[in-house]
Amino acid sequence: MIRLEAVMAQFPDLASAEVERWIDCRWVQPEQGDGGWVFHDIDVARVRLIYDIRYELAVDEDAVPLVLSLIDQLYELRGALHAVEGAVAQQPRDIQDAIRAALRRGRNPA
């Protein structure tokens, strides 16, 4: 677990008030510890993502919730596809082949 100060050290040009605003907006959700916010690796990655969206890509703050929502949806879809892939891999070879053929037909309906 990482304290806010250690997170801020990774982003020297980012004000802690900015990160606290992101927390207030629930864009990043660290735990409240005895001495302040406690970040897990996933929280630090989320700060890095928001930082990149805001400062590297120059996305307006009003658009950040939409961008984060779309990225979150992509990650959820990716996880669901991995689960489907795992389920297909557990099927007998003839079922796997049938699924692959159906997927090819779906991509090329003609």
C-alpha positions in Angstrom: 0.0 0.0 0.0 1.2 3.5 -0.9 0.6 6.8 0.8 -0.5 9.9 -1.1 3.0 11.4 -0.6 4.6 8.5 -2.4 2.1 8.7 -5.2 2.8 12.4 -5.6 6.5 11.7 -5.8 5.8 9.8 -9.1 4.1 12.9 -10.5 6.2 15.9 -9.6 4.2 18.4 -11.6 0.8 17.2 -10.2 -0.7 19.0 -7.2 -2.0 16.8 -4.4 -5.1 19.0 -4.4 -5.7 17.8 -8.0 -5.5 14.1 -6.9 -7.8 14.8 -4.0 -10.3 16.3 -6.4 -10.1 13.1 -8.5 -10.8 11.2 -5.3 -13.8 13.5 -4.5 -15.1 12.8 -8.1 -14.5 9.1 -7.4 -12.3 8.8 -10.5 -9.8 7.1 -8.2 -10.8 5.3 -5.0 -8.0 4.7 -2.5 -8.8 3.6 1.0 -9.0 6.0 3.9 -6.2 5.1 6.3 -5.2 6.4 9.7 -2.8 8.9 8.3 -4.7 9.7 5.1 -5.3 8.1 1.8 -3.8 4.7 1.1 -3.3 3.6 -2.5 -3.1 0.1 -4.0 -1.2 -0.5 -7.2 -4.4 -0.3 -9.1 -5.1 3.1 -7.6 -1.7 4.4 -8.7 -2.3 3.0 -12.2 -5.7 4.8 -12.2 -3.9 8.1 -11.2 -1.4 7.5 -14.0 -4.3 6.9 -16.5 -6.1 10.1 -15.4 -2.9 12.1 -15.5 -2.2 10.9 -19.0 -5.8 11.7 -20.1 -5.7 15.1 -18.6 -2.1 16.3 -19.3 -0.6 14.1 -22.1 -3.8 13.9 -24.2 -5.1 17.3 -23.1 -8.7 16.0 -22.5 -10.9 18.6 -21.0 -11.8 17.9 -17.3 -15.5 17.8 -18.2 -14.9 14.9 -20.7 -12.8 12.8 -18.3 -15.8 10.9 -16.7 -16.9 9.9 -20.2 -13.4 8.8 -21.2 -12.9 6.8 -18.0 -16.3 5.2 -18.4 -15.5 4.1 -22.0 -12.1 2.7 -20.8 -13.7 0.9 -17.9 -16.2 -0.7 -20.3 -13.4 -1.8 -22.6 -11.6 -3.5 -19.7 -14.9 -5.2 -18.6 -15.4 -6.4 -22.2 -11.9 -7.6 -22.3 -12.4 -9.6 -19.1 -15.6 -11.1 -20.4 -13.9 -12.1 -23.7 -11.1 -13.8 -21.7 -13.8 -15.7 -19.7 -15.5 -16.8 -22.9 -12.1 -17.8 -24.3 -11.4 -19.9 -21.2 -14.9 -21.6 -21.4 -14.4 -22.4 -25.1 -11.0 -23.9 -24.4 -12.6 -26.3 -21.9 -14.9 -27.7 -24.5 -14.2 -30.7 -26.7 -12.3 -30.0 -29.9 -15.4 -30.4 -32.1 -17.3 -27.8 -30.1 -14.3 -25.5 -30.3 -14.1 -25.9 -34.1 -17.9 -25.2 -34.4 -17.6 -22.1 -32.3 -14.6 -20.8 -34.4 -16.6 -21.6 -37.6 -19.6 -19.7 -36.3 -17.4 -16.7 -35.4 -15.8 -16.7 -38.9 -19.3 -16.7 -40.4 -20.4 -13.9 -38.2 -17.5 -11.8 -39.4 -18.1 -12.7 -43.0 -21.9 -13.1 -43.3 -21.8 -13.2 -47.1 
